Amino acid sequence: MNEKLNPSGLLTTRKKYTPAFKGECVRQVAAGARQTDVARAQGISPALLGRWQRQALEQAVPSSAERDEVKRIRAELKRVEMERDMLKKS
């Protein structure tokens, strides 16, 4: 845990959450539970849960480079399938 001084001069430790815990909290909200209810039940702030949701959404959406690669691979697959079909006919 990371330690740092709070305004009163006392050491505080920062909690670290596992990716599985974060994913489960985000999944509960995606399944229809209210964000504030999930956050309260898990002992975290709603703002932190909202940040985890935004991060999960960013990871779920493919980047433009990934979309371009998928497009290129699909075109190559189509070409290879056409070649295969022509070889089957001959």
PDB file of N, CA, C and O in Angstrom, chain B, residues numbered from 101:
ATOM      1  N   MET B 101       0.829  -1.180   0.000  1.00  0.00           N
ATOM      2  CA  MET B 101       0.000   0.000   0.000  1.00  0.00           C
ATOM      3  C   MET B 101       0.874   1.244   0.000  1.00  0.00           C
ATOM      4  O   MET B 101       1.930   1.285   0.632  1.00  0.00           O
ATOM      5  N   ASN B 102       0.424   2.229  -0.702  1.00  0.00           N
ATOM      6  CA  ASN B 102       1.153   3.494  -0.747  1.00  0.00           C
ATOM      7  C   ASN B 102       0.835   4.297   0.506  1.00  0.00           C
ATOM      8  O   ASN B 102      -0.318   4.387   0.930  1.00  0.00           O
ATOM      9  N   GLU B 103       1.867   4.874   1.083  1.00  0.00           N
ATOM     10  CA  GLU B 103       1.666   5.683   2.279  1.00  0.00           C
ATOM     11  C   GLU B 103       1.961   7.135   1.961  1.00  0.00           C
ATOM     12  O   GLU B 103       2.890   7.439   1.213  1.00  0.00           O
ATOM     13  N   LYS B 104       1.161   8.038   2.535  1.00  0.00           N
ATOM     14  CA  LYS B 104       1.434   9.462   2.407  1.00  0.00           C
ATOM     15  C   LYS B 104       0.830  10.189   3.589  1.00  0.00           C
ATOM     16  O   LYS B 104      -0.020   9.647   4.295  1.00  0.00           O
ATOM     17  N   LEU B 105       1.267  11.401   3.801  1.00  0.00           N
ATOM     18  CA  LEU B 105       0.787  12.188   4.934  1.00  0.00           C
ATOM     19  C   LEU B 105      -0.525  12.873   4.583  1.00  0.00           C
ATOM     20  O   LEU B 105      -0.681  13.436   3.499  1.00  0.00           O
ATOM     21  N   ASN B 106      -1.460  12.815   5.515  1.00  0.00           N
ATOM     22  CA  ASN B 106      -2.697  13.563   5.313  1.00  0.00           C
ATOM     23  C   ASN B 106      -2.515  14.950   5.921  1.00  0.00           C
ATOM     24  O   ASN B 106      -1.482  15.201   6.541  1.00  0.00           O
ATOM     25  N   PRO B 107      -3.474  15.860   5.771  1.00  0.00           N
ATOM     26  CA  PRO B 107      -3.307  17.234   6.269  1.00  0.00           C
ATOM     27  C   PRO B 107      -2.989  17.331   7.762  1.00  0.00           C
ATOM     28  O   PRO B 107      -2.364  18.300   8.193  1.00  0.00           O
ATOM     29  N   SER B 108      -3.402  16.356   8.547  1.00  0.00           N
ATOM     30  CA  SER B 108      -3.115  16.421   9.985  1.00  0.00           C
ATOM     31  C   SER B 108      -1.732  15.869  10.320  1.00  0.00           C
ATOM     32  O   SER B 108      -1.343  15.853  11.488  1.00  0.00           O
ATOM     33  N   GLY B 109      -0.991  15.420   9.321  1.00  0.00           N
ATOM     34  CA  GLY B 109       0.363  14.934   9.534  1.00  0.00           C
ATOM     35  C   GLY B 109       0.463  13.449   9.828  1.00  0.00           C
ATOM     36  O   GLY B 109       1.558  12.946  10.083  1.00  0.00           O
ATOM     37  N   LEU B 110      -0.655  12.734   9.798  1.00  0.00           N
ATOM     38  CA  LEU B 110      -0.645  11.300  10.053  1.00  0.00           C
ATOM     39  C   LEU B 110      -0.459  10.531   8.751  1.00  0.00           C
ATOM     40  O   LEU B 110      -0.878  10.981   7.685  1.00  0.00           O
ATOM     41  N   LEU B 111       0.174   9.367   8.851  1.00  0.00           N
ATOM     42  CA  LEU B 111       0.341   8.526   7.671  1.00  0.00           C
ATOM     43  C   LEU B 111      -0.987   7.860   7.323  1.00  0.00           C
ATOM     44  O   LEU B 111      -1.687   7.352   8.198  1.00  0.00           O
ATOM     45  N   THR B 112      -1.314   7.870   6.065  1.00  0.00           N
ATOM     46  CA  THR B 112      -2.494   7.151   5.592  1.00  0.00           C
ATOM     47  C   THR B 112      -2.044   6.170   4.526  1.00  0.00           C
ATOM     48  O   THR B 112      -1.053   6.403   3.833  1.00  0.00           O
ATOM     49  N   THR B 113      -2.761   5.092   4.398  1.00  0.00           N
ATOM     50  CA  THR B 113      -2.442   4.114   3.363  1.00  0.00           C
ATOM     51  C   THR B 113      -3.541   4.148   2.318  1.00  0.00           C
ATOM     52  O   THR B 113      -4.718   4.333   2.627  1.00  0.00           O
ATOM     53  N   ARG B 114      -3.134   3.967   1.101  1.00  0.00           N
ATOM     54  CA  ARG B 114      -4.067   4.009  -0.016  1.00  0.00           C
ATOM     55  C   ARG B 114      -4.480   2.588  -0.360  1.00  0.00           C
ATOM     56  O   ARG B 114      -3.626   1.717  -0.523  1.00  0.00           O
ATOM     57  N   LYS B 115      -5.771   2.348  -0.470  1.00  0.00           N
ATOM     58  CA  LYS B 115      -6.263   1.018  -0.784  1.00  0.00           C
ATOM     59  C   LYS B 115      -6.025   0.718  -2.253  1.00  0.00           C
ATOM     60  O   LYS B 115      -6.135   1.595  -3.109  1.00  0.00           O
ATOM     61  N   LYS B 116      -5.696  -0.539  -2.530  1.00  0.00           N
ATOM     62  CA  LYS B 116      -5.575  -1.008  -3.907  1.00  0.00           C
ATOM     63  C   LYS B 116      -6.635  -2.071  -4.120  1.00  0.00           C
ATOM     64  O   LYS B 116      -6.816  -2.952  -3.280  1.00  0.00           O
ATOM     65  N   TYR B 117      -7.328  -1.990  -5.230  1.00  0.00           N
ATOM     66  CA  TYR B 117      -8.386  -2.937  -5.534  1.00  0.00           C
ATOM     67  C   TYR B 117      -7.945  -3.820  -6.694  1.00  0.00           C
ATOM     68  O   TYR B 117      -7.286  -3.354  -7.623  1.00  0.00           O
ATOM     69  N   THR B 118      -8.310  -5.091  -6.634  1.00  0.00           N
ATOM     70  CA  THR B 118      -7.931  -6.028  -7.686  1.00  0.00           C
ATOM     71  C   THR B 118      -8.776  -5.767  -8.932  1.00  0.00           C
ATOM     72  O   THR B 118      -9.892  -5.257  -8.831  1.00  0.00           O
ATOM     73  N   PRO B 119      -8.253  -6.110 -10.091  1.00  0.00           N
ATOM     74  CA  PRO B 119      -9.054  -5.970 -11.316  1.00  0.00           C
ATOM     75  C   PRO B 119     -10.351  -6.779 -11.249  1.00  0.00           C
ATOM     76  O   PRO B 119     -11.367  -6.361 -11.804  1.00  0.00           O
ATOM     77  N   ALA B 120     -10.327  -7.926 -10.577  1.00  0.00           N
ATOM     78  CA  ALA B 120     -11.543  -8.734 -10.456  1.00  0.00           C
ATOM     79  C   ALA B 120     -12.606  -7.990  -9.641  1.00  0.00           C
ATOM     80  O   ALA B 120     -13.785  -8.013  -9.993  1.00  0.00           O
ATOM     81  N   PHE B 121     -12.197  -7.338  -8.566  1.00  0.00           N
ATOM     82  CA  PHE B 121     -13.129  -6.576  -7.739  1.00  0.00           C
ATOM     83  C   PHE B 121     -13.717  -5.418  -8.541  1.00  0.00           C
ATOM     84  O   PHE B 121     -14.925  -5.181  -8.513  1.00  0.00           O
ATOM     85  N   LYS B 122     -12.853  -4.702  -9.251  1.00  0.00           N
ATOM     86  CA  LYS B 122     -13.324  -3.582 -10.066  1.00  0.00           C
ATOM     87  C   LYS B 122     -14.317  -4.068 -11.119  1.00  0.00           C
ATOM     88  O   LYS B 122     -15.372  -3.468 -11.326  1.00  0.00           O
ATOM     89  N   GLY B 123     -13.957  -5.162 -11.776  1.00  0.00           N
ATOM     90  CA  GLY B 123     -14.821  -5.706 -12.824  1.00  0.00           C
ATOM     91  C   GLY B 123     -16.170  -6.138 -12.290  1.00  0.00           C
ATOM     92  O   GLY B 123     -17.193  -5.926 -12.941  1.00  0.00           O
ATOM     93  N   GLU B 124     -16.185  -6.739 -11.117  1.00  0.00           N
ATOM     94  CA  GLU B 124     -17.444  -7.177 -10.515  1.00  0.00           C
ATOM     95  C   GLU B 124     -18.332  -5.981 -10.173  1.00  0.00           C
ATOM     96  O   GLU B 124     -19.542  -6.022 -10.397  1.00  0.00           O
ATOM     97  N   CYS B 125     -17.741  -4.924  -9.636  1.00  0.00           N
ATOM     98  CA  CYS B 125     -18.521  -3.719  -9.320  1.00  0.00           C
ATOM     99  C   CYS B 125     -19.107  -3.111 -10.593  1.00  0.00           C
ATOM    100  O   CYS B 125     -20.281  -2.743 -10.617  1.00  0.00           O
ATOM    101  N   VAL B 126     -18.312  -3.005 -11.638  1.00  0.00           N
ATOM    102  CA  VAL B 126     -18.782  -2.456 -12.911  1.00  0.00           C
ATOM    103  C   VAL B 126     -19.867  -3.350 -13.505  1.00  0.00           C
ATOM    104  O   VAL B 126     -20.849  -2.855 -14.057  1.00  0.00           O
ATOM    105  N   ARG B 127     -19.689  -4.679 -13.393  1.00  0.00           N
ATOM    106  CA  ARG B 127     -20.672  -5.616 -13.931  1.00  0.00           C
ATOM    107  C   ARG B 127     -22.018  -5.456 -13.223  1.00  0.00           C
ATOM    108  O   ARG B 127     -23.067  -5.527 -13.865  1.00  0.00           O
ATOM    109  N   GLN B 128     -21.996  -5.242 -11.914  1.00  0.00           N
ATOM    110  CA  GLN B 128     -23.241  -5.062 -11.165  1.00  0.00           C
ATOM    111  C   GLN B 128     -24.004  -3.831 -11.642  1.00  0.00           C
ATOM    112  O   GLN B 128     -25.227  -3.863 -11.776  1.00  0.00           O
ATOM    113  N   VAL B 129     -23.277  -2.749 -11.896  1.00  0.00           N
ATOM    114  CA  VAL B 129     -23.930  -1.535 -12.388  1.00  0.00           C
ATOM    115  C   VAL B 129     -24.460  -1.773 -13.803  1.00  0.00           C
ATOM    116  O   VAL B 129     -25.564  -1.341 -14.134  1.00  0.00           O
ATOM    117  N   ALA B 130     -23.680  -2.456 -14.631  1.00  0.00           N
ATOM    118  CA  ALA B 130     -24.122  -2.737 -15.999  1.00  0.00           C
ATOM    119  C   ALA B 130     -25.354  -3.644 -16.007  1.00  0.00           C
ATOM    120  O   ALA B 130     -26.168  -3.589 -16.929  1.00  0.00           O
ATOM    121  N   ALA B 131     -25.483  -4.476 -14.975  1.00  0.00           N
ATOM    122  CA  ALA B 131     -26.624  -5.388 -14.887  1.00  0.00           C
ATOM    123  C   ALA B 131     -27.892  -4.687 -14.406  1.00  0.00           C
ATOM    124  O   ALA B 131     -28.966  -5.289 -14.392  1.00  0.00           O
ATOM    125  N   GLY B 132     -27.774  -3.422 -14.013  1.00  0.00           N
ATOM    126  CA  GLY B 132     -28.958  -2.660 -13.653  1.00  0.00           C
ATOM    127  C   GLY B 132     -28.986  -2.116 -12.241  1.00  0.00           C
ATOM    128  O   GLY B 132     -29.906  -1.377 -11.887  1.00  0.00           O
ATOM    129  N   ALA B 133     -28.002  -2.461 -11.421  1.00  0.00           N
ATOM    130  CA  ALA B 133     -27.980  -1.925 -10.051  1.00  0.00           C
ATOM    131  C   ALA B 133     -27.579  -0.451 -10.098  1.00  0.00           C
ATOM    132  O   ALA B 133     -26.841  -0.025 -10.987  1.00  0.00           O
ATOM    133  N   ARG B 134     -28.072   0.317  -9.135  1.00  0.00           N
ATOM    134  CA  ARG B 134     -27.719   1.738  -9.084  1.00  0.00           C
ATOM    135  C   ARG B 134     -26.272   1.890  -8.641  1.00  0.00           C
ATOM    136  O   ARG B 134     -25.799   1.168  -7.764  1.00  0.00           O
ATOM    137  N   GLN B 135     -25.585   2.827  -9.252  1.00  0.00           N
ATOM    138  CA  GLN B 135     -24.173   3.064  -8.961  1.00  0.00           C
ATOM    139  C   GLN B 135     -23.955   3.387  -7.487  1.00  0.00           C
ATOM    140  O   GLN B 135     -23.014   2.885  -6.873  1.00  0.00           O
ATOM    141  N   THR B 136     -24.813   4.216  -6.924  1.00  0.00           N
ATOM    142  CA  THR B 136     -24.638   4.590  -5.516  1.00  0.00           C
ATOM    143  C   THR B 136     -24.859   3.397  -4.590  1.00  0.00           C
ATOM    144  O   THR B 136     -24.183   3.269  -3.569  1.00  0.00           O
ATOM    145  N   ASP B 137     -25.803   2.524  -4.942  1.00  0.00           N
ATOM    146  CA  ASP B 137     -26.064   1.342  -4.111  1.00  0.00           C
ATOM    147  C   ASP B 137     -24.875   0.386  -4.131  1.00  0.00           C
ATOM    148  O   ASP B 137     -24.474  -0.132  -3.089  1.00  0.00           O
ATOM    149  N   VAL B 138     -24.309   0.151  -5.317  1.00  0.00           N
ATOM    150  CA  VAL B 138     -23.153  -0.741  -5.439  1.00  0.00           C
ATOM    151  C   VAL B 138     -21.968  -0.149  -4.684  1.00  0.00           C
ATOM    152  O   VAL B 138     -21.274  -0.857  -3.955  1.00  0.00           O
ATOM    153  N   ALA B 139     -21.742   1.140  -4.857  1.00  0.00           N
ATOM    154  CA  ALA B 139     -20.612   1.784  -4.191  1.00  0.00           C
ATOM    155  C   ALA B 139     -20.759   1.699  -2.676  1.00  0.00           C
ATOM    156  O   ALA B 139     -19.795   1.386  -1.978  1.00  0.00           O
ATOM    157  N   ARG B 140     -21.936   1.970  -2.167  1.00  0.00           N
ATOM    158  CA  ARG B 140     -22.167   1.922  -0.717  1.00  0.00           C
ATOM    159  C   ARG B 140     -21.973   0.498  -0.197  1.00  0.00           C
ATOM    160  O   ARG B 140     -21.367   0.301   0.856  1.00  0.00           O
ATOM    161  N   ALA B 141     -22.482  -0.492  -0.929  1.00  0.00           N
ATOM    162  CA  ALA B 141     -22.374  -1.890  -0.492  1.00  0.00           C
ATOM    163  C   ALA B 141     -20.917  -2.360  -0.472  1.00  0.00           C
ATOM    164  O   ALA B 141     -20.538  -3.173   0.371  1.00  0.00           O
ATOM    165  N   GLN B 142     -20.113  -1.854  -1.388  1.00  0.00           N
ATOM    166  CA  GLN B 142     -18.721  -2.287  -1.480  1.00  0.00           C
ATOM    167  C   GLN B 142     -17.777  -1.401  -0.664  1.00  0.00           C
ATOM    168  O   GLN B 142     -16.595  -1.718  -0.535  1.00  0.00           O
ATOM    169  N   GLY B 143     -18.276  -0.315  -0.122  1.00  0.00           N
ATOM    170  CA  GLY B 143     -17.458   0.564   0.701  1.00  0.00           C
ATOM    171  C   GLY B 143     -16.519   1.454  -0.101  1.00  0.00           C
ATOM    172  O   GLY B 143     -15.419   1.776   0.349  1.00  0.00           O
ATOM    173  N   ILE B 144     -16.962   1.848  -1.290  1.00  0.00           N
ATOM    174  CA  ILE B 144     -16.163   2.742  -2.137  1.00  0.00           C
ATOM    175  C   ILE B 144     -17.009   3.960  -2.483  1.00  0.00           C
ATOM    176  O   ILE B 144     -18.221   3.969  -2.269  1.00  0.00           O
ATOM    177  N   SER B 145     -16.362   4.978  -3.016  1.00  0.00           N
ATOM    178  CA  SER B 145     -17.117   6.180  -3.375  1.00  0.00           C
ATOM    179  C   SER B 145     -17.746   6.003  -4.760  1.00  0.00           C
ATOM    180  O   SER B 145     -17.178   5.326  -5.617  1.00  0.00           O
ATOM    181  N   PRO B 146     -18.907   6.604  -4.977  1.00  0.00           N
ATOM    182  CA  PRO B 146     -19.532   6.536  -6.292  1.00  0.00           C
ATOM    183  C   PRO B 146     -18.642   7.129  -7.394  1.00  0.00           C
ATOM    184  O   PRO B 146     -18.679   6.670  -8.536  1.00  0.00           O
ATOM    185  N   ALA B 147     -17.851   8.137  -7.053  1.00  0.00           N
ATOM    186  CA  ALA B 147     -16.954   8.742  -8.046  1.00  0.00           C
ATOM    187  C   ALA B 147     -15.894   7.740  -8.490  1.00  0.00           C
ATOM    188  O   ALA B 147     -15.550   7.679  -9.671  1.00  0.00           O
ATOM    189  N   LEU B 148     -15.377   6.961  -7.552  1.00  0.00           N
ATOM    190  CA  LEU B 148     -14.390   5.948  -7.901  1.00  0.00           C
ATOM    191  C   LEU B 148     -15.005   4.885  -8.800  1.00  0.00           C
ATOM    192  O   LEU B 148     -14.384   4.459  -9.774  1.00  0.00           O
ATOM    193  N   LEU B 149     -16.207   4.461  -8.483  1.00  0.00           N
ATOM    194  CA  LEU B 149     -16.902   3.473  -9.310  1.00  0.00           C
ATOM    195  C   LEU B 149     -17.169   4.044 -10.702  1.00  0.00           C
ATOM    196  O   LEU B 149     -17.052   3.333 -11.700  1.00  0.00           O
ATOM    197  N   GLY B 150     -17.525   5.318 -10.771  1.00  0.00           N
ATOM    198  CA  GLY B 150     -17.735   5.957 -12.072  1.00  0.00           C
ATOM    199  C   GLY B 150     -16.462   5.975 -12.902  1.00  0.00           C
ATOM    200  O   GLY B 150     -16.507   5.775 -14.116  1.00  0.00           O
ATOM    201  N   ARG B 151     -15.324   6.215 -12.251  1.00  0.00           N
ATOM    202  CA  ARG B 151     -14.041   6.194 -12.949  1.00  0.00           C
ATOM    203  C   ARG B 151     -13.757   4.796 -13.494  1.00  0.00           C
ATOM    204  O   ARG B 151     -13.286   4.647 -14.621  1.00  0.00           O
ATOM    205  N   TRP B 152     -14.046   3.776 -12.689  1.00  0.00           N
ATOM    206  CA  TRP B 152     -13.842   2.397 -13.143  1.00  0.00           C
ATOM    207  C   TRP B 152     -14.740   2.084 -14.339  1.00  0.00           C
ATOM    208  O   TRP B 152     -14.332   1.376 -15.260  1.00  0.00           O
ATOM    209  N   GLN B 153     -15.964   2.613 -14.322  1.00  0.00           N
ATOM    210  CA  GLN B 153     -16.878   2.390 -15.443  1.00  0.00           C
ATOM    211  C   GLN B 153     -16.331   3.037 -16.720  1.00  0.00           C
ATOM    212  O   GLN B 153     -16.359   2.421 -17.785  1.00  0.00           O
ATOM    213  N   ARG B 154     -15.840   4.263 -16.618  1.00  0.00           N
ATOM    214  CA  ARG B 154     -15.282   4.942 -17.794  1.00  0.00           C
ATOM    215  C   ARG B 154     -14.076   4.186 -18.330  1.00  0.00           C
ATOM    216  O   ARG B 154     -13.929   4.043 -19.544  1.00  0.00           O
ATOM    217  N   GLN B 155     -13.205   3.698 -17.440  1.00  0.00           N
ATOM    218  CA  GLN B 155     -12.035   2.944 -17.867  1.00  0.00           C
ATOM    219  C   GLN B 155     -12.453   1.652 -18.564  1.00  0.00           C
ATOM    220  O   GLN B 155     -11.861   1.275 -19.576  1.00  0.00           O
ATOM    221  N   ALA B 156     -13.462   0.976 -18.034  1.00  0.00           N
ATOM    222  CA  ALA B 156     -13.941  -0.267 -18.642  1.00  0.00           C
ATOM    223  C   ALA B 156     -14.521   0.013 -20.022  1.00  0.00           C
ATOM    224  O   ALA B 156     -14.330  -0.778 -20.946  1.00  0.00           O
ATOM    225  N   LEU B 157     -15.220   1.118 -20.170  1.00  0.00           N
ATOM    226  CA  LEU B 157     -15.796   1.476 -21.461  1.00  0.00           C
ATOM    227  C   LEU B 157     -14.699   1.787 -22.476  1.00  0.00           C
ATOM    228  O   LEU B 157     -14.789   1.380 -23.634  1.00  0.00           O
ATOM    229  N   GLU B 158     -13.668   2.506 -22.045  1.00  0.00           N
ATOM    230  CA  GLU B 158     -12.560   2.827 -22.949  1.00  0.00           C
ATOM    231  C   GLU B 158     -11.846   1.561 -23.418  1.00  0.00           C
ATOM    232  O   GLU B 158     -11.425   1.473 -24.571  1.00  0.00           O
ATOM    233  N   GLN B 159     -11.713   0.591 -22.529  1.00  0.00           N
ATOM    234  CA  GLN B 159     -11.042  -0.650 -22.903  1.00  0.00           C
ATOM    235  C   GLN B 159     -11.915  -1.502 -23.814  1.00  0.00           C
ATOM    236  O   GLN B 159     -11.397  -2.262 -24.634  1.00  0.00           O
ATOM    237  N   ALA B 160     -13.227  -1.384 -23.682  1.00  0.00           N
ATOM    238  CA  ALA B 160     -14.138  -2.190 -24.477  1.00  0.00           C
ATOM    239  C   ALA B 160     -14.262  -1.675 -25.911  1.00  0.00           C
ATOM    240  O   ALA B 160     -14.526  -2.459 -26.822  1.00  0.00           O
ATOM    241  N   VAL B 161     -14.079  -0.388 -26.123  1.00  0.00           N
ATOM    242  CA  VAL B 161     -14.218   0.206 -27.447  1.00  0.00           C
ATOM    243  C   VAL B 161     -12.882   0.091 -28.174  1.00  0.00           C
ATOM    244  O   VAL B 161     -11.865   0.581 -27.683  1.00  0.00           O
ATOM    245  N   PRO B 162     -12.879  -0.559 -29.349  1.00  0.00           N
ATOM    246  CA  PRO B 162     -11.616  -0.701 -30.069  1.00  0.00           C
ATOM    247  C   PRO B 162     -11.105   0.643 -30.598  1.00  0.00           C
ATOM    248  O   PRO B 162     -11.890   1.514 -30.973  1.00  0.00           O
ATOM    249  N   SER B 163      -9.803   0.791 -30.621  1.00  0.00           N
ATOM    250  CA  SER B 163      -9.208   2.021 -31.135  1.00  0.00           C
ATOM    251  C   SER B 163      -9.292   2.034 -32.656  1.00  0.00           C
ATOM    252  O   SER B 163      -9.633   1.024 -33.271  1.00  0.00           O
ATOM    253  N   SER B 164      -8.985   3.164 -33.256  1.00  0.00           N
ATOM    254  CA  SER B 164      -9.044   3.255 -34.715  1.00  0.00           C
ATOM    255  C   SER B 164      -8.006   2.333 -35.345  1.00  0.00           C
ATOM    256  O   SER B 164      -8.255   1.780 -36.417  1.00  0.00           O
ATOM    257  N   ALA B 165      -6.854   2.154 -34.711  1.00  0.00           N
ATOM    258  CA  ALA B 165      -5.837   1.239 -35.235  1.00  0.00           C
ATOM    259  C   ALA B 165      -6.351  -0.198 -35.225  1.00  0.00           C
ATOM    260  O   ALA B 165      -6.110  -0.954 -36.166  1.00  0.00           O
ATOM    261  N   GLU B 166      -7.056  -0.570 -34.164  1.00  0.00           N
ATOM    262  CA  GLU B 166      -7.616  -1.926 -34.095  1.00  0.00           C
ATOM    263  C   GLU B 166      -8.698  -2.114 -35.146  1.00  0.00           C
ATOM    264  O   GLU B 166      -8.777  -3.169 -35.776  1.00  0.00           O
ATOM    265  N   ARG B 167      -9.541  -1.086 -35.341  1.00  0.00           N
ATOM    266  CA  ARG B 167     -10.589  -1.181 -36.371  1.00  0.00           C
ATOM    267  C   ARG B 167      -9.969  -1.320 -37.755  1.00  0.00           C
ATOM    268  O   ARG B 167     -10.450  -2.102 -38.576  1.00  0.00           O
ATOM    269  N   ASP B 168      -8.896  -0.560 -38.019  1.00  0.00           N
ATOM    270  CA  ASP B 168      -8.220  -0.658 -39.308  1.00  0.00           C
ATOM    271  C   ASP B 168      -7.632  -2.050 -39.516  1.00  0.00           C
ATOM    272  O   ASP B 168      -7.691  -2.596 -40.618  1.00  0.00           O
ATOM    273  N   GLU B 169      -7.067  -2.618 -38.459  1.00  0.00           N
ATOM    274  CA  GLU B 169      -6.484  -3.953 -38.572  1.00  0.00           C
ATOM    275  C   GLU B 169      -7.564  -5.000 -38.838  1.00  0.00           C
ATOM    276  O   GLU B 169      -7.360  -5.907 -39.644  1.00  0.00           O
ATOM    277  N   VAL B 170      -8.701  -4.883 -38.173  1.00  0.00           N
ATOM    278  CA  VAL B 170      -9.806  -5.814 -38.401  1.00  0.00           C
ATOM    279  C   VAL B 170     -10.284  -5.709 -39.846  1.00  0.00           C
ATOM    280  O   VAL B 170     -10.555  -6.722 -40.490  1.00  0.00           O
ATOM    281  N   LYS B 171     -10.385  -4.492 -40.347  1.00  0.00           N
ATOM    282  CA  LYS B 171     -10.822  -4.280 -41.730  1.00  0.00           C
ATOM    283  C   LYS B 171      -9.829  -4.929 -42.709  1.00  0.00           C
ATOM    284  O   LYS B 171     -10.239  -5.575 -43.674  1.00  0.00           O
ATOM    285  N   ARG B 172      -8.529  -4.755 -42.456  1.00  0.00           N
ATOM    286  CA  ARG B 172      -7.494  -5.334 -43.313  1.00  0.00           C
ATOM    287  C   ARG B 172      -7.542  -6.860 -43.259  1.00  0.00           C
ATOM    288  O   ARG B 172      -7.428  -7.519 -44.292  1.00  0.00           O
ATOM    289  N   ILE B 173      -7.708  -7.418 -42.073  1.00  0.00           N
ATOM    290  CA  ILE B 173      -7.743  -8.870 -41.936  1.00  0.00           C
ATOM    291  C   ILE B 173      -8.974  -9.452 -42.614  1.00  0.00           C
ATOM    292  O   ILE B 173      -8.895 -10.517 -43.227  1.00  0.00           O
ATOM    293  N   ARG B 174     -10.105  -8.772 -42.514  1.00  0.00           N
ATOM    294  CA  ARG B 174     -11.317  -9.257 -43.187  1.00  0.00           C
ATOM    295  C   ARG B 174     -11.141  -9.250 -44.701  1.00  0.00           C
ATOM    296  O   ARG B 174     -11.576 -10.177 -45.385  1.00  0.00           O
ATOM    297  N   ALA B 175     -10.504  -8.204 -45.224  1.00  0.00           N
ATOM    298  CA  ALA B 175     -10.267  -8.139 -46.670  1.00  0.00           C
ATOM    299  C   ALA B 175      -9.337  -9.274 -47.102  1.00  0.00           C
ATOM    300  O   ALA B 175      -9.556  -9.899 -48.139  1.00  0.00           O
ATOM    301  N   GLU B 176      -8.318  -9.533 -46.316  1.00  0.00           N
ATOM    302  CA  GLU B 176      -7.389 -10.621 -46.639  1.00  0.00           C
ATOM    303  C   GLU B 176      -8.099 -11.974 -46.571  1.00  0.00           C
ATOM    304  O   GLU B 176      -7.857 -12.838 -47.413  1.00  0.00           O
ATOM    305  N   LEU B 177      -8.960 -12.165 -45.591  1.00  0.00           N
ATOM    306  CA  LEU B 177      -9.716 -13.404 -45.467  1.00  0.00           C
ATOM    307  C   LEU B 177     -10.609 -13.610 -46.691  1.00  0.00           C
ATOM    308  O   LEU B 177     -10.704 -14.716 -47.222  1.00  0.00           O
ATOM    309  N   LYS B 178     -11.254 -12.548 -47.124  1.00  0.00           N
ATOM    310  CA  LYS B 178     -12.130 -12.636 -48.293  1.00  0.00           C
ATOM    311  C   LYS B 178     -11.332 -13.043 -49.530  1.00  0.00           C
ATOM    312  O   LYS B 178     -11.777 -13.874 -50.322  1.00  0.00           O
ATOM    313  N   ARG B 179     -10.137 -12.443 -49.691  1.00  0.00           N
ATOM    314  CA  ARG B 179      -9.276 -12.785 -50.832  1.00  0.00           C
ATOM    315  C   ARG B 179      -8.852 -14.247 -50.774  1.00  0.00           C
ATOM    316  O   ARG B 179      -8.888 -14.942 -51.789  1.00  0.00           O
ATOM    317  N   VAL B 180      -8.454 -14.718 -49.605  1.00  0.00           N
ATOM    318  CA  VAL B 180      -8.000 -16.102 -49.449  1.00  0.00           C
ATOM    319  C   VAL B 180      -9.151 -17.074 -49.679  1.00  0.00           C
ATOM    320  O   VAL B 180      -8.946 -18.135 -50.268  1.00  0.00           O
ATOM    321  N   GLU B 181     -10.346 -16.738 -49.233  1.00  0.00           N
ATOM    322  CA  GLU B 181     -11.507 -17.605 -49.472  1.00  0.00           C
ATOM    323  C   GLU B 181     -11.827 -17.689 -50.956  1.00  0.00           C
ATOM    324  O   GLU B 181     -12.188 -18.755 -51.454  1.00  0.00           O
ATOM    325  N   MET B 182     -11.696 -16.567 -51.669  1.00  0.00           N
ATOM    326  CA  MET B 182     -11.932 -16.587 -53.115  1.00  0.00           C
ATOM    327  C   MET B 182     -10.904 -17.476 -53.805  1.00  0.00           C
ATOM    328  O   MET B 182     -11.257 -18.244 -54.699  1.00  0.00           O
ATOM    329  N   GLU B 183      -9.644 -17.384 -53.405  1.00  0.00           N
ATOM    330  CA  GLU B 183      -8.601 -18.231 -53.987  1.00  0.00           C
ATOM    331  C   GLU B 183      -8.911 -19.713 -53.715  1.00  0.00           C
ATOM    332  O   GLU B 183      -8.768 -20.558 -54.598  1.00  0.00           O
ATOM    333  N   ARG B 184      -9.331 -20.007 -52.497  1.00  0.00           N
ATOM    334  CA  ARG B 184      -9.664 -21.385 -52.136  1.00  0.00           C
ATOM    335  C   ARG B 184     -10.803 -21.898 -52.998  1.00  0.00           C
ATOM    336  O   ARG B 184     -10.742 -23.019 -53.503  1.00  0.00           O
ATOM    337  N   ASP B 185     -11.853 -21.082 -53.174  1.00  0.00           N
ATOM    338  CA  ASP B 185     -13.001 -21.501 -53.967  1.00  0.00           C
ATOM    339  C   ASP B 185     -12.602 -21.744 -55.424  1.00  0.00           C
ATOM    340  O   ASP B 185     -13.106 -22.671 -56.058  1.00  0.00           O
ATOM    341  N   MET B 186     -11.696 -20.913 -55.957  1.00  0.00           N
ATOM    342  CA  MET B 186     -11.246 -21.102 -57.346  1.00  0.00           C
ATOM    343  C   MET B 186     -10.446 -22.394 -57.475  1.00  0.00           C
ATOM    344  O   MET B 186     -10.551 -23.094 -58.483  1.00  0.00           O
ATOM    345  N   LEU B 187      -9.658 -22.708 -56.469  1.00  0.00           N
ATOM    346  CA  LEU B 187      -8.887 -23.949 -56.507  1.00  0.00           C
ATOM    347  C   LEU B 187      -9.805 -25.167 -56.378  1.00  0.00           C
ATOM    348  O   LEU B 187      -9.516 -26.212 -56.960  1.00  0.00           O
ATOM    349  N   LYS B 188     -10.885 -25.056 -55.641  1.00  0.00           N
ATOM    350  CA  LYS B 188     -11.829 -26.156 -55.509  1.00  0.00           C
ATOM    351  C   LYS B 188     -12.477 -26.474 -56.856  1.00  0.00           C
ATOM    352  O   LYS B 188     -12.696 -27.639 -57.191  1.00  0.00           O
ATOM    353  N   LYS B 189     -12.779 -25.426 -57.623  1.00  0.00           N
ATOM    354  CA  LYS B 189     -13.459 -25.595 -58.903  1.00  0.00           C
ATOM    355  C   LYS B 189     -12.561 -26.246 -59.948  1.00  0.00           C
ATOM    356  O   LYS B 189     -13.043 -26.957 -60.830  1.00  0.00           O
ATOM    357  N   SER B 190     -11.249 -26.003 -59.849  1.00  0.00           N
ATOM    358  CA  SER B 190     -10.362 -26.555 -60.892  1.00  0.00           C
ATOM    359  C   SER B 190      -9.910 -27.952 -60.575  1.00  0.00           C
ATOM    360  O   SER B 190      -9.164 -28.551 -61.350  1.00  0.00           O
TER     361      SER B 190
END
